[in-house]
Amino acid sequence: IKLIAQGNNTQLQNKVLNSIMPTFQVFESINDQIDKAITPLQIPLYQQLTP
């Protein structure tokens, strides 16, 4: 009985992971785009702040 429960649990976890992963990938790509957009802005700002 425990083995069956664990097997079902694994399937459930896989289903949950599979449904969540695309969302994470979207967030990661948005994060990458934000980083690419911000990095060029940060450098001049940092140079201005440094005496």
C-alpha distance matrix in Angstrom:
0.0 3.8 5.4 5.2 6.2 8.7 9.9 10.7 12.2 14.3 15.5 16.4 18.2 20.0 21.1 22.4 24.1 25.6 27.0 28.4 29.8 32.8 33.8 33.9 35.9 38.3 38.7 39.3 41.9 43.6 43.6 45.2 47.8 48.6 49.0 51.3 53.3 53.6 54.3 57.8 58.6 57.5 59.8 63.1 62.0 61.1 64.5 66.3 64.6 65.5 69.1
3.8 0.0 3.8 5.4 5.0 6.1 8.5 9.8 10.2 12.2 14.2 15.0 16.1 18.1 19.8 20.6 22.0 23.9 25.5 26.4 27.7 30.9 31.8 31.5 33.6 36.2 36.4 36.7 39.6 41.2 41.0 42.6 45.3 46.0 46.2 48.6 50.6 50.8 51.4 54.9 55.7 54.4 56.7 60.1 58.9 58.0 61.3 63.1 61.4 62.2 65.7
5.4 3.8 0.0 3.8 5.4 5.1 6.1 8.6 9.6 10.5 12.4 14.0 15.1 16.4 18.3 19.7 20.7 22.3 24.3 25.4 26.3 29.4 30.7 30.4 32.1 34.9 35.3 35.5 38.1 40.1 39.9 41.2 44.0 44.9 45.0 47.2 49.5 49.8 50.3 53.7 54.8 53.6 55.7 59.1 58.2 57.3 60.5 62.5 61.0 61.6 65.2
5.2 5.4 3.8 0.0 3.8 5.4 5.0 6.1 8.4 9.8 10.6 12.2 14.1 15.3 16.5 18.2 19.7 20.9 22.6 24.2 25.3 28.2 29.5 29.7 31.4 33.9 34.6 35.1 37.5 39.4 39.5 40.9 43.5 44.5 44.9 47.1 49.1 49.6 50.4 53.8 54.7 53.8 56.0 59.4 58.4 57.7 61.0 62.9 61.4 62.3 66.0
6.2 5.0 5.4 3.8 0.0 3.8 5.4 5.1 6.0 8.6 9.9 10.3 12.0 14.1 15.2 16.2 18.0 19.7 21.0 22.2 23.7 26.7 27.6 27.7 29.8 32.2 32.6 33.2 35.9 37.4 37.5 39.2 41.7 42.5 43.0 45.3 47.2 47.5 48.4 51.8 52.6 51.6 54.0 57.2 56.1 55.4 58.8 60.5 58.9 59.9 63.6
8.7 6.1 5.1 5.4 3.8 0.0 3.8 5.4 4.8 6.1 8.6 9.6 10.2 12.1 14.1 15.0 16.0 18.0 19.8 20.6 21.7 24.9 26.0 25.6 27.6 30.3 30.5 30.8 33.6 35.3 35.2 36.7 39.4 40.2 40.4 42.7 44.8 45.1 45.7 49.2 50.1 49.0 51.2 54.6 53.5 52.7 56.1 57.9 56.4 57.2 60.8
9.9 8.5 6.1 5.0 5.4 3.8 0.0 3.8 5.3 5.1 6.3 8.6 9.8 10.6 12.4 14.2 15.2 16.4 18.5 19.9 20.7 23.6 25.2 25.1 26.7 29.3 30.1 30.3 32.7 34.7 34.9 36.1 38.8 39.9 40.2 42.2 44.4 45.0 45.6 49.0 50.0 49.1 51.3 54.7 53.9 53.2 56.4 58.3 57.0 57.9 61.6
10.7 9.8 8.6 6.1 5.1 5.4 3.8 0.0 3.8 5.4 5.0 6.1 8.5 9.8 10.5 12.2 14.0 15.1 16.5 18.2 19.6 22.3 23.6 24.0 25.8 28.1 28.9 29.6 31.9 33.6 34.0 35.6 38.0 39.0 39.6 41.7 43.6 44.3 45.2 48.5 49.4 48.7 51.1 54.3 53.3 52.8 56.2 57.9 56.6 57.7 61.4
12.2 10.2 9.6 8.4 6.0 4.8 5.3 3.8 0.0 3.8 5.4 5.0 6.1 8.5 9.8 10.4 12.0 14.0 15.3 16.3 17.8 20.9 21.7 21.7 23.9 26.3 26.6 27.3 29.9 31.5 31.6 33.3 35.8 36.5 37.1 39.4 41.3 41.7 42.6 46.0 46.7 45.8 48.3 51.5 50.4 49.8 53.2 54.9 53.5 54.5 58.2
14.3 12.2 10.5 9.8 8.6 6.1 5.1 5.4 3.8 0.0 3.8 5.3 5.0 6.1 8.5 9.7 10.2 11.9 14.1 15.0 15.8 18.9 20.3 20.0 21.8 24.5 25.0 25.3 27.8 29.7 29.8 31.1 33.8 34.8 35.1 37.2 39.3 39.9 40.6 43.9 44.9 44.1 46.3 49.6 48.8 48.1 51.4 53.3 52.0 52.9 56.6
15.5 14.2 12.4 10.6 9.9 8.6 6.3 5.0 5.4 3.8 0.0 3.8 5.4 5.0 6.2 8.6 9.7 10.3 12.3 14.1 15.1 17.6 19.3 19.7 21.1 23.6 24.6 25.2 27.3 29.2 29.8 31.1 33.4 34.7 35.3 37.2 39.2 40.1 40.9 44.2 45.2 44.6 46.9 50.1 49.4 49.0 52.3 54.1 53.0 54.1 57.8
16.4 15.0 14.0 12.2 10.3 9.6 8.6 6.1 5.0 5.3 3.8 0.0 3.8 5.4 5.1 6.2 8.5 9.8 10.7 12.3 14.1 16.7 17.6 18.3 20.3 22.3 23.1 24.1 26.4 27.9 28.4 30.2 32.3 33.3 34.2 36.3 38.0 38.7 39.8 43.1 43.8 43.3 45.8 48.9 47.9 47.7 51.0 52.6 51.4 52.7 56.4
18.2 16.1 15.1 14.1 12.0 10.2 9.8 8.5 6.1 5.0 5.4 3.8 0.0 3.8 5.4 5.0 6.0 8.4 9.8 10.4 11.8 14.9 15.8 15.7 17.8 20.2 20.6 21.3 23.8 25.4 25.6 27.3 29.7 30.6 31.2 33.4 35.3 35.8 36.8 40.1 40.9 40.1 42.6 45.8 44.8 44.4 47.7 49.4 48.2 49.3 53.0
20.0 18.1 16.4 15.3 14.1 12.1 10.6 9.8 8.5 6.1 5.0 5.4 3.8 0.0 3.8 5.4 5.0 5.9 8.5 9.7 10.2 13.0 14.7 14.8 16.2 18.8 19.8 20.2 22.3 24.3 24.8 26.1 28.4 29.7 30.3 32.2 34.2 35.1 35.9 39.1 40.2 39.7 42.0 45.2 44.5 44.2 47.4 49.2 48.2 49.3 53.0
21.1 19.8 18.3 16.5 15.2 14.1 12.4 10.5 9.8 8.5 6.2 5.1 5.4 3.8 0.0 3.8 5.5 5.1 6.2 8.6 10.0 12.1 13.6 14.6 16.1 18.0 19.3 20.4 22.2 23.9 24.9 26.4 28.3 29.6 30.7 32.5 34.1 35.2 36.4 39.5 40.4 40.1 42.6 45.6 44.8 44.8 48.1 49.7 48.8 50.2 53.9
22.4 20.6 19.7 18.2 16.2 15.0 14.2 12.2 10.4 9.7 8.6 6.2 5.0 5.4 3.8 0.0 3.8 5.5 5.2 6.2 8.6 11.1 11.5 12.4 14.6 16.3 17.0 18.3 20.6 21.8 22.6 24.5 26.4 27.3 28.5 30.6 32.1 32.8 34.2 37.4 38.0 37.6 40.3 43.2 42.2 42.2 45.5 47.0 45.9 47.4 51.1
24.1 22.0 20.7 19.7 18.0 16.0 15.2 14.0 12.0 10.2 9.7 8.5 6.0 5.0 5.5 3.8 0.0 3.8 5.4 5.0 5.8 9.0 10.1 10.0 11.9 14.3 14.9 15.6 18.0 19.7 20.1 21.7 23.9 25.0 25.8 27.8 29.6 30.4 31.5 34.7 35.5 35.1 37.5 40.6 39.8 39.6 42.9 44.6 43.6 44.8 48.6
25.6 23.9 22.3 20.9 19.7 18.0 16.4 15.1 14.0 11.9 10.3 9.8 8.4 5.9 5.1 5.5 3.8 0.0 3.8 5.5 5.4 7.3 9.5 10.3 11.3 13.4 15.0 15.7 17.4 19.3 20.4 21.6 23.5 25.1 26.1 27.7 29.5 30.7 31.8 34.8 35.8 35.7 38.1 41.1 40.6 40.6 43.7 45.4 44.8 46.1 49.9
27.0 25.5 24.3 22.6 21.0 19.8 18.5 16.5 15.3 14.1 12.3 10.7 9.8 8.5 6.2 5.2 5.4 3.8 0.0 3.8 5.8 6.7 7.7 9.7 11.2 12.3 13.9 15.5 17.0 18.3 19.7 21.4 22.9 24.2 25.7 27.4 28.7 30.0 31.5 34.4 35.1 35.2 37.8 40.6 39.8 40.2 43.4 44.8 44.1 45.7 49.5
28.4 26.4 25.4 24.2 22.2 20.6 19.9 18.2 16.3 15.0 14.1 12.3 10.4 9.7 8.6 6.2 5.0 5.5 3.8 0.0 3.8 5.8 5.5 6.5 8.9 10.3 10.9 12.6 14.7 15.7 16.7 18.6 20.4 21.3 22.6 24.7 26.0 26.9 28.4 31.5 32.1 31.9 34.6 37.5 36.6 36.8 40.1 41.5 40.6 42.2 46.0
29.8 27.7 26.3 25.3 23.7 21.7 20.7 19.6 17.8 15.8 15.1 14.1 11.8 10.2 10.0 8.6 5.8 5.4 5.8 3.8 0.0 3.8 5.3 5.0 6.2 8.7 9.8 10.4 12.3 14.2 15.0 16.3 18.4 19.8 20.7 22.5 24.2 25.3 26.5 29.5 30.5 30.3 32.8 35.7 35.2 35.2 38.4 40.0 39.4 40.8 44.5
32.8 30.9 29.4 28.2 26.7 24.9 23.6 22.3 20.9 18.9 17.6 16.7 14.9 13.0 12.1 11.1 9.0 7.3 6.7 5.8 3.8 0.0 3.8 5.4 5.0 6.2 8.7 9.8 10.6 12.4 14.1 15.2 16.6 18.4 19.8 21.1 22.6 24.2 25.6 28.3 29.3 29.6 32.1 34.8 34.4 34.9 37.9 39.4 39.1 40.6 44.4
33.8 31.8 30.7 29.5 27.6 26.0 25.2 23.6 21.7 20.3 19.3 17.6 15.8 14.7 13.6 11.5 10.1 9.5 7.7 5.5 5.3 3.8 0.0 3.8 5.4 5.1 6.3 8.7 10.0 10.7 12.3 14.3 15.5 16.5 18.3 20.1 21.1 22.4 24.2 26.9 27.5 27.8 30.5 33.1 32.4 32.9 36.1 37.4 36.9 38.7 42.4
33.9 31.5 30.4 29.7 27.7 25.6 25.1 24.0 21.7 20.0 19.7 18.3 15.7 14.8 14.6 12.4 10.0 10.3 9.7 6.5 5.0 5.4 3.8 0.0 3.8 5.4 5.0 6.1 8.6 9.7 10.3 12.2 14.2 15.1 16.2 18.2 19.7 20.6 22.0 25.0 25.8 25.6 28.2 31.1 30.3 30.5 33.7 35.2 34.6 36.1 39.9
35.9 33.6 32.1 31.4 29.8 27.6 26.7 25.8 23.9 21.8 21.1 20.3 17.8 16.2 16.1 14.6 11.9 11.3 11.2 8.9 6.2 5.0 5.4 3.8 0.0 3.8 5.4 5.0 6.2 8.5 9.6 10.4 12.3 14.1 15.1 16.4 18.3 19.7 20.8 23.6 24.8 24.9 27.2 30.1 29.8 30.1 33.1 34.8 34.5 35.9 39.7
38.3 36.2 34.9 33.9 32.2 30.3 29.3 28.1 26.3 24.5 23.6 22.3 20.2 18.8 18.0 16.3 14.3 13.4 12.3 10.3 8.7 6.2 5.1 5.4 3.8 0.0 3.8 5.4 5.2 6.2 8.5 9.9 10.7 12.3 14.2 15.4 16.5 18.2 19.9 22.4 23.3 23.9 26.4 28.9 28.6 29.3 32.3 33.6 33.5 35.2 39.0
38.7 36.4 35.3 34.6 32.6 30.5 30.1 28.9 26.6 25.0 24.6 23.1 20.6 19.8 19.3 17.0 14.9 15.0 13.9 10.9 9.8 8.7 6.3 5.0 5.4 3.8 0.0 3.8 5.5 5.0 6.0 8.6 9.8 10.4 12.1 14.2 15.1 16.1 17.9 20.8 21.3 21.4 24.2 26.8 26.1 26.7 29.8 31.1 30.7 32.4 36.2
39.3 36.7 35.5 35.1 33.2 30.8 30.3 29.6 27.3 25.3 25.2 24.1 21.3 20.2 20.4 18.3 15.6 15.7 15.5 12.6 10.4 9.8 8.7 6.1 5.0 5.4 3.8 0.0 3.8 5.4 4.9 6.1 8.6 9.7 10.3 12.2 14.1 15.0 16.1 19.1 20.1 20.1 22.5 25.4 25.0 25.2 28.2 29.9 29.5 30.9 34.7
41.9 39.6 38.1 37.5 35.9 33.6 32.7 31.9 29.9 27.8 27.3 26.4 23.8 22.3 22.2 20.6 18.0 17.4 17.0 14.7 12.3 10.6 10.0 8.6 6.2 5.2 5.5 3.8 0.0 3.8 5.3 5.0 6.2 8.6 9.7 10.5 12.3 14.1 15.3 17.7 19.0 19.6 21.8 24.5 24.5 25.1 27.9 29.5 29.6 31.1 34.8
43.6 41.2 40.1 39.4 37.4 35.3 34.7 33.6 31.5 29.7 29.2 27.9 25.4 24.3 23.9 21.8 19.7 19.3 18.3 15.7 14.2 12.4 10.7 9.7 8.5 6.2 5.0 5.4 3.8 0.0 3.8 5.4 5.1 6.2 8.6 9.9 10.5 12.1 14.1 16.5 17.1 17.9 20.6 22.9 22.5 23.5 26.4 27.6 27.7 29.6 33.2
43.6 41.0 39.9 39.5 37.5 35.2 34.9 34.0 31.6 29.8 29.8 28.4 25.6 24.8 24.9 22.6 20.1 20.4 19.7 16.7 15.0 14.1 12.3 10.3 9.6 8.5 6.0 4.9 5.3 3.8 0.0 3.8 5.4 5.0 6.1 8.6 9.8 10.3 11.9 14.9 15.5 15.5 18.2 20.9 20.3 20.8 23.9 25.3 25.1 26.7 30.5
45.2 42.6 41.2 40.9 39.2 36.7 36.1 35.6 33.3 31.1 31.1 30.2 27.3 26.1 26.4 24.5 21.7 21.6 21.4 18.6 16.3 15.2 14.3 12.2 10.4 9.9 8.6 6.1 5.0 5.4 3.8 0.0 3.8 5.4 5.0 6.1 8.5 9.8 10.5 13.2 14.7 15.0 17.0 19.8 19.9 20.4 23.0 24.8 25.0 26.3 30.0
47.8 45.3 44.0 43.5 41.7 39.4 38.8 38.0 35.8 33.8 33.4 32.3 29.7 28.4 28.3 26.4 23.9 23.5 22.9 20.4 18.4 16.6 15.5 14.2 12.3 10.7 9.8 8.6 6.2 5.1 5.4 3.8 0.0 3.8 5.4 5.1 6.1 8.6 10.1 12.0 13.2 14.4 16.6 18.8 19.1 20.2 22.6 24.1 24.6 26.3 29.9
48.6 46.0 44.9 44.5 42.5 40.2 39.9 39.0 36.5 34.8 34.7 33.3 30.6 29.7 29.6 27.3 25.0 25.1 24.2 21.3 19.8 18.4 16.5 15.1 14.1 12.3 10.4 9.7 8.6 6.2 5.0 5.4 3.8 0.0 3.8 5.4 5.0 6.0 8.4 10.8 11.0 11.9 14.7 16.8 16.4 17.6 20.4 21.5 21.7 23.7 27.3
49.0 46.2 45.0 44.9 43.0 40.4 40.2 39.6 37.1 35.1 35.3 34.2 31.2 30.3 30.7 28.5 25.8 26.1 25.7 22.6 20.7 19.8 18.3 16.2 15.1 14.2 12.1 10.3 9.7 8.6 6.1 5.0 5.4 3.8 0.0 3.8 5.4 5.1 5.8 9.0 10.0 10.0 12.3 15.0 14.9 15.4 18.2 19.8 20.0 21.4 25.1
51.3 48.6 47.2 47.1 45.3 42.7 42.2 41.7 39.4 37.2 37.2 36.3 33.4 32.2 32.5 30.6 27.8 27.7 27.4 24.7 22.5 21.1 20.1 18.2 16.4 15.4 14.2 12.2 10.5 9.9 8.6 6.1 5.1 5.4 3.8 0.0 3.8 5.6 5.6 7.3 9.4 10.4 11.9 14.4 15.2 16.0 18.1 19.9 20.8 22.1 25.6
53.3 50.6 49.5 49.1 47.2 44.8 44.4 43.6 41.3 39.3 39.2 38.0 35.3 34.2 34.1 32.1 29.6 29.5 28.7 26.0 24.2 22.6 21.1 19.7 18.3 16.5 15.1 14.1 12.3 10.5 9.8 8.5 6.1 5.0 5.4 3.8 0.0 3.8 5.9 6.6 7.3 9.4 11.5 13.1 13.6 15.2 17.3 18.5 19.5 21.4 24.8
53.6 50.8 49.8 49.6 47.5 45.1 45.0 44.3 41.7 39.9 40.1 38.7 35.8 35.1 35.2 32.8 30.4 30.7 30.0 26.9 25.3 24.2 22.4 20.6 19.7 18.2 16.1 15.0 14.1 12.1 10.3 9.8 8.6 6.0 5.1 5.6 3.8 0.0 3.8 5.7 5.2 6.1 9.0 10.8 10.6 12.0 14.5 15.6 16.2 18.1 21.6
54.3 51.4 50.3 50.4 48.4 45.7 45.6 45.2 42.6 40.6 40.9 39.8 36.8 35.9 36.4 34.2 31.5 31.8 31.5 28.4 26.5 25.6 24.2 22.0 20.8 19.9 17.9 16.1 15.3 14.1 11.9 10.5 10.1 8.4 5.8 5.6 5.9 3.8 0.0 3.8 5.3 5.1 6.6 9.4 10.0 10.5 12.7 14.6 15.3 16.5 20.1
57.8 54.9 53.7 53.8 51.8 49.2 49.0 48.5 46.0 43.9 44.2 43.1 40.1 39.1 39.5 37.4 34.7 34.8 34.4 31.5 29.5 28.3 26.9 25.0 23.6 22.4 20.8 19.1 17.7 16.5 14.9 13.2 12.0 10.8 9.0 7.3 6.6 5.7 3.8 0.0 3.8 5.6 5.7 7.4 9.1 10.4 11.6 13.3 15.0 16.2 19.4
58.6 55.7 54.8 54.7 52.6 50.1 50.0 49.4 46.7 44.9 45.2 43.8 40.9 40.2 40.4 38.0 35.5 35.8 35.1 32.1 30.5 29.3 27.5 25.8 24.8 23.3 21.3 20.1 19.0 17.1 15.5 14.7 13.2 11.0 10.0 9.4 7.3 5.2 5.3 3.8 0.0 3.8 5.6 6.1 6.5 8.8 10.5 11.2 12.7 14.7 17.8
57.5 54.4 53.6 53.8 51.6 49.0 49.1 48.7 45.8 44.1 44.6 43.3 40.1 39.7 40.1 37.6 35.1 35.7 35.2 31.9 30.3 29.6 27.8 25.6 24.9 23.9 21.4 20.1 19.6 17.9 15.5 15.0 14.4 11.9 10.0 10.4 9.4 6.1 5.1 5.6 3.8 0.0 3.8 5.8 5.1 5.9 8.5 9.9 10.4 12.1 15.6
59.8 56.7 55.7 56.0 54.0 51.2 51.3 51.1 48.3 46.3 46.9 45.8 42.6 42.0 42.6 40.3 37.5 38.1 37.8 34.6 32.8 32.1 30.5 28.2 27.2 26.4 24.2 22.5 21.8 20.6 18.2 17.0 16.6 14.7 12.3 11.9 11.5 9.0 6.6 5.7 5.6 3.8 0.0 3.8 5.4 5.1 6.2 8.7 9.9 10.6 13.9
63.1 60.1 59.1 59.4 57.2 54.6 54.7 54.3 51.5 49.6 50.1 48.9 45.8 45.2 45.6 43.2 40.6 41.1 40.6 37.5 35.7 34.8 33.1 31.1 30.1 28.9 26.8 25.4 24.5 22.9 20.9 19.8 18.8 16.8 15.0 14.4 13.1 10.8 9.4 7.4 6.1 5.8 3.8 0.0 3.8 5.4 5.0 6.2 8.7 9.9 12.6
62.0 58.9 58.2 58.4 56.1 53.5 53.9 53.3 50.4 48.8 49.4 47.9 44.8 44.5 44.8 42.2 39.8 40.6 39.8 36.6 35.2 34.4 32.4 30.3 29.8 28.6 26.1 25.0 24.5 22.5 20.3 19.9 19.1 16.4 14.9 15.2 13.6 10.6 10.0 9.1 6.5 5.1 5.4 3.8 0.0 3.8 5.4 5.1 6.3 8.7 11.7
61.1 58.0 57.3 57.7 55.4 52.7 53.2 52.8 49.8 48.1 49.0 47.7 44.4 44.2 44.8 42.2 39.6 40.6 40.2 36.8 35.2 34.9 32.9 30.5 30.1 29.3 26.7 25.2 25.1 23.5 20.8 20.4 20.2 17.6 15.4 16.0 15.2 12.0 10.5 10.4 8.8 5.9 5.1 5.4 3.8 0.0 3.8 5.4 5.1 6.2 9.8
64.5 61.3 60.5 61.0 58.8 56.1 56.4 56.2 53.2 51.4 52.3 51.0 47.7 47.4 48.1 45.5 42.9 43.7 43.4 40.1 38.4 37.9 36.1 33.7 33.1 32.3 29.8 28.2 27.9 26.4 23.9 23.0 22.6 20.4 18.2 18.1 17.3 14.5 12.7 11.6 10.5 8.5 6.2 5.0 5.4 3.8 0.0 3.8 5.5 5.2 7.9
66.3 63.1 62.5 62.9 60.5 57.9 58.3 57.9 54.9 53.3 54.1 52.6 49.4 49.2 49.7 47.0 44.6 45.4 44.8 41.5 40.0 39.4 37.4 35.2 34.8 33.6 31.1 29.9 29.5 27.6 25.3 24.8 24.1 21.5 19.8 19.9 18.5 15.6 14.6 13.3 11.2 9.9 8.7 6.2 5.1 5.4 3.8 0.0 3.8 5.5 7.3
64.6 61.4 61.0 61.4 58.9 56.4 57.0 56.6 53.5 52.0 53.0 51.4 48.2 48.2 48.8 45.9 43.6 44.8 44.1 40.6 39.4 39.1 36.9 34.6 34.5 33.5 30.7 29.5 29.6 27.7 25.1 25.0 24.6 21.7 20.0 20.8 19.5 16.2 15.3 15.0 12.7 10.4 9.9 8.7 6.3 5.1 5.5 3.8 0.0 3.8 6.3
65.5 62.2 61.6 62.3 59.9 57.2 57.9 57.7 54.5 52.9 54.1 52.7 49.3 49.3 50.2 47.4 44.8 46.1 45.7 42.2 40.8 40.6 38.7 36.1 35.9 35.2 32.4 30.9 31.1 29.6 26.7 26.3 26.3 23.7 21.4 22.1 21.4 18.1 16.5 16.2 14.7 12.1 10.6 9.9 8.7 6.2 5.2 5.5 3.8 0.0 3.8
69.1 65.7 65.2 66.0 63.6 60.8 61.6 61.4 58.2 56.6 57.8 56.4 53.0 53.0 53.9 51.1 48.6 49.9 49.5 46.0 44.5 44.4 42.4 39.9 39.7 39.0 36.2 34.7 34.8 33.2 30.5 30.0 29.9 27.3 25.1 25.6 24.8 21.6 20.1 19.4 17.8 15.6 13.9 12.6 11.7 9.8 7.9 7.3 6.3 3.8 0.0
